[in-house]
């Protein structure tokens, strides 16, 4: 996603510096070559393996895998920065959202979240996309909105940082459940039910932490959930599908060979729903399967209503 956003910003004429630990990737970028999408060239994008070089920039976009952010972020000078998180997940070790971690390190920085239904390859190719920018400083957010927005990359504003963060994280867990259902051949009825009930669980978790319920019915919630749950471009859906087809967790992760954020998020989320006593059978079931329980025995609990009202919380 970092390279994707660099591609988009490059098209808009912005100066961009990318940080990556992979020297081969950095070399390609500095030669003007997009390292992941064939046929795309950079004009004003440079790359470095030296974190110190990014300190001269005011706007920092973080698109790292969530679990490595704590190790990297302490090496960056965050004073006076706009920190725009494009990472989706919950930090497993301490159950914190990225906003909580970053604000602890530098309370005075301005924090934003860029989230929504946006597969990297499609954005890189300039295909139509709508996304949301969550903010705590509206004036600065409007400047960023103007810098990011384009004809094929529509940026909406939302002041619910907690809701936007949680939507981007939790939808990955539900997408694993949808993939699992599809992998087991349970059909479209089941897929639709899991997406709908999963969205309800996402909103329940969000409300517990002060998010607005309506945020989960926007781009960063329902929008991202629908995309991630229904497309085979989704790593989380693919992971779940492989589990449903009989692969072990280790085999599925090896086959995908990329970060599947929903795995660690499911583990962190399980701790949260147990601690807060939140009714979330789909999220809990995904955790149990990741920890080795038989999917065929766990799956029936995904849609078990325990004789509840539909919108009971």
Phi, psi and omega in degrees: 000330177300314177294325179297310180294327175296319178300314181296314181294327177297319179298329181274358175089013179278152172277130185228136171239124179259139173254134176209145179279344183273113184295328179292320177297314179300319180298314180300314181299317181290345173268002178086015185253128172291123187287347187237340181239116185295139173090357180258132180245147176264150175250306185242032180249130174238165182222158181209156171258002182258108182300330182299334183289339181278351184294341181283348182268140178281321184260115180250120176257121181256114179238029180284155168305136189304320187290344178263350183302316180303328181285328186270320193294332179289348180267001184251140175279109186264357183296130177074012185264157161264116182257113182251110182274123174244018178262149185233114178160179176240137181289119190294320187296325185233005177061027182262150169279163183297322179301319180294317180297310185293320180292332175292324181285316181218089186300333187270355178289163178260123188254139179222157175233129175251114187210168179134180184287102189206081174296133187302315184298320181291320177295319179301325180277357178080020179285152185303133183214143172237136188218166181238141175247112178270146190215161169245345178235105187294321181300314179291325179298322180293326175294317179293321177302315180295323180290329184267326189291141175210179182302322182251012178218085187273124185249119176258154179257149179207132183267011180260081182299316181300313181296318181293318177299311184292324177301314180295331180277310189288331181299333179294325179291316178295323178298325175297317180296319179295316178299319178299314180299315179294320179297331179273358176076032186271358168091179186284327178301313181295319180301311181299319181295318182292319177300314183292312179290327177296321177297322177299317179295318178302315181294323178298315179296315181301314180300326181298333183251019173089006177284157175277135182299324182297334179301326183285353176256012178256198185297320184281349178251270182301319182300310181290325180296314180298314180300309186290332184274341189244353183250138177286356172284347182280124179293323182291315176299316181298318177301311179298320181297319178296320176298319179294335179272000174107000177287149173283167178303314181296318180294319181294316179296320179294320181293320179287319176057032173217166179295128174250093188301330184297338182293305179291326178296321179298322180292316178293319182295323179300317178297322181291312184291331176287317180296321185263000179057052180261132178283107183210070185297330179290311179299318179294320180295319178300317178301313182298321179291318178300328180274006169112359179287155182292120180305325182293331179275330182277323187308317181304337181280345180304315185250015177291122185266352181051033178056047181260163166292150184302316185257019176295142184248000000 
